[in-house]
Amino acid sequence: LVEKAYHVLETLLERAATLLRDCPCTDGCPSCMHLPGCPQGNGALDKVGGLALLEGRGVGGARVAERLLRGPASPQPSGGGPSARRGRFRAIADADLRERYGASPR
C-alpha cells in the first residue's frame, strides 16, 4: 500500500486539497477531515493548516487569512517537480511543528 501511495502521492495530495477547499464547513467536518475513532476527538485537526500544507504554503500565514477557504485556490508553487514539492511540504511541516511546540522535529 505504501509503495503504491508513493507513486500516486501528487494525485492524493491534490485530491485531498480539493476535498478540503470545496467543503462548505469552516473548521473541518466528517465529510472532509475528521478521523473516525480518533482518541482525541479530532480536536487537533486544523482545516486551514491542512489546506496550507497541501497547497505548499506556510501554515501560520494561512491561519491569519482563513478566508482563503471560501475564495479561489491559490496558485500552486512552481518548479522543481514532485521531489522538490515533497521537500517543501516536509519543510513546512517541520516549521509548523517548531512553531506549535518549540521543538526540533526528529
Number of C-alpha atoms within 10 A of each C-alpha: 5 7 8 8 11 10 10 10 15 17 11 14 15 12 13 17 20 16 15 23 21 14 16 14 15 15 14 18 16 10 12 19 18 16 14 9 8 9 8 9 11 16 9 7 16 17 23 25 20 20 23 24 22 22 22 22 20 19 23 16 12 18 15 10 11 15 12 16 21 13 10 10 13 12 8 11 12 8 8 11 10 11 10 12 18 15 13 18 19 14 15 20 21 16 19 18 14 13 13 10 10 10 11 10 11 4
